[in-house]
Amino acid sequence: DAGTSAGYVLSKKTGEHLVLEAGRRGLPVGVYRPWLITGATGTGAVGVRDQLALCLAGSLIAGLMPEDTPIPLHVLPVDLVSAAIVRLSRHAPRPNPVHQFYNPQVAPMKSIHEYLTQTGYRFDTVPYAQWRVQLARRTAGRLDGLAALLSIDGPMNGDPDVVEIGNTLSGLDGDAGFPAIDVDYVAKTVAFL
């Protein structure tokens, strides 16, 4: 019930309340809240209009990466998230049908820089604010939607203090299967892009 009153957030809240009401009326329901979904582990396949994919592709085109990001990257490979959702949905209804998909492991930018260098990419690093400006300039007209994405200066408060994943883990027998990011994973995602 807490959170902002922005339209996007309100639409999510309304949808969830409708699903939960259907559950109270006897339907087997589940609410699945994924965080940052990224490329598939086997192929690197990712939505090319996804925010992170656009920023990564633009950074490689521009030869420029941010030194760090205001929001930690908790990556969740799409194939593993979808497999976990299928596993949980087979056990519906559950006493608590709300499941958060959150990888507590952070993918540090320093490691991502290392992995990209190992895959053969060369780039400069600059502070985040400077990266946003330079990336928009250097990729103008080359990646649809990237300039618009970078022009949004929304709140960057990082992660909330607590993300409750106990219910999700209990439904998955204690293991969501989210691995740490590595050079192989980064290479596959870059190759796909």
Solvent accessible surface area in square Angstrom, and as a share of the most:
residue,aa,sasa,rsa
1,D,158,0.82
2,A,96,0.74
3,G,63,0.60
4,T,83,0.48
5,S,93,0.60
6,A,52,0.41
7,G,56,0.54
8,Y,157,0.60
9,V,46,0.26
10,L,83,0.41
11,S,69,0.45
12,K,108,0.46
13,K,46,0.20
14,T,78,0.45
15,G,32,0.31
16,E,34,0.15
17,H,95,0.42
18,L,122,0.61
19,V,55,0.32
20,L,41,0.20
21,E,59,0.26
22,A,27,0.21
23,G,26,0.25
24,R,163,0.59
25,R,192,0.70
26,G,62,0.60
27,L,109,0.54
28,P,84,0.53
29,V,25,0.14
30,G,21,0.20
31,V,10,0.06
32,Y,58,0.22
33,R,87,0.32
34,P,56,0.35
35,W,88,0.31
36,L,52,0.26
37,I,55,0.28
38,T,10,0.06
39,G,0,0.00
40,A,15,0.12
41,T,41,0.24
42,G,52,0.50
43,T,90,0.52
44,G,0,0.00
45,A,36,0.28
46,V,21,0.12
47,G,47,0.45
48,V,90,0.52
49,R,164,0.60
50,D,48,0.25
51,Q,118,0.52
52,L,53,0.27
53,A,5,0.04
54,L,15,0.07
55,C,23,0.14
56,L,29,0.14
57,A,20,0.15
58,G,0,0.00
59,S,1,0.01
60,L,34,0.17
61,I,68,0.35
62,A,15,0.12
63,G,19,0.19
64,L,3,0.02
65,M,6,0.03
66,P,5,0.03
67,E,87,0.39
68,D,88,0.46
69,T,36,0.21
70,P,51,0.32
71,I,67,0.34
72,P,50,0.32
73,L,21,0.11
74,H,12,0.05
75,V,9,0.05
76,L,0,0.00
77,P,2,0.01
78,V,60,0.34
79,D,50,0.26
80,L,47,0.23
81,V,3,0.02
82,S,54,0.35
83,A,51,0.39
84,A,1,0.01
85,I,46,0.24
86,V,69,0.40
87,R,96,0.35
88,L,1,0.01
89,S,52,0.34
90,R,188,0.69
91,H,109,0.49
92,A,30,0.23
93,P,102,0.64
94,R,55,0.20
95,P,141,0.89
96,N,65,0.33
97,P,24,0.15
98,V,27,0.15
99,H,3,0.01
100,Q,34,0.15
101,F,1,0.00
102,Y,28,0.11
103,N,2,0.01
104,P,88,0.55
105,Q,82,0.36
106,V,72,0.41
107,A,4,0.03
108,P,67,0.42
109,M,12,0.06
110,K,155,0.66
111,S,28,0.18
112,I,17,0.09
113,H,28,0.12
114,E,90,0.40
115,Y,40,0.15
116,L,0,0.00
117,T,64,0.37
118,Q,115,0.51
119,T,47,0.27
120,G,51,0.49
121,Y,78,0.29
122,R,172,0.63
123,F,41,0.17
124,D,91,0.47
125,T,57,0.33
126,V,20,0.12
127,P,69,0.43
128,Y,53,0.20
129,A,73,0.56
130,Q,89,0.40
131,W,11,0.04
132,R,42,0.15
133,V,73,0.42
134,Q,42,0.19
135,L,0,0.00
136,A,29,0.23
137,R,164,0.60
138,R,104,0.38
139,T,4,0.03
140,A,70,0.54
141,G,85,0.82
142,R,151,0.55
143,L,41,0.20
144,D,101,0.53
145,G,43,0.41
146,L,2,0.01
147,A,56,0.43
148,A,65,0.50
149,L,33,0.16
150,L,14,0.07
151,S,84,0.55
152,I,111,0.56
153,D,112,0.58
154,G,27,0.26
155,P,115,0.73
156,M,80,0.36
157,N,134,0.69
158,G,27,0.26
159,D,42,0.22
160,P,70,0.44
161,D,150,0.78
162,V,122,0.70
163,V,24,0.14
164,E,84,0.38
165,I,35,0.18
166,G,42,0.41
167,N,22,0.11
168,T,3,0.02
169,L,54,0.27
170,S,71,0.46
171,G,8,0.07
172,L,1,0.01
173,D,133,0.69
174,G,52,0.50
175,D,89,0.46
176,A,15,0.12
177,G,36,0.35
178,F,23,0.10
179,P,63,0.39
180,A,62,0.48
181,I,28,0.14
182,D,67,0.35
183,V,51,0.29
184,D,79,0.41
185,Y,22,0.08
186,V,8,0.05
187,A,33,0.26
188,K,64,0.27
189,T,15,0.09
190,V,10,0.06
191,A,88,0.68
192,F,93,0.39
193,L,66,0.33
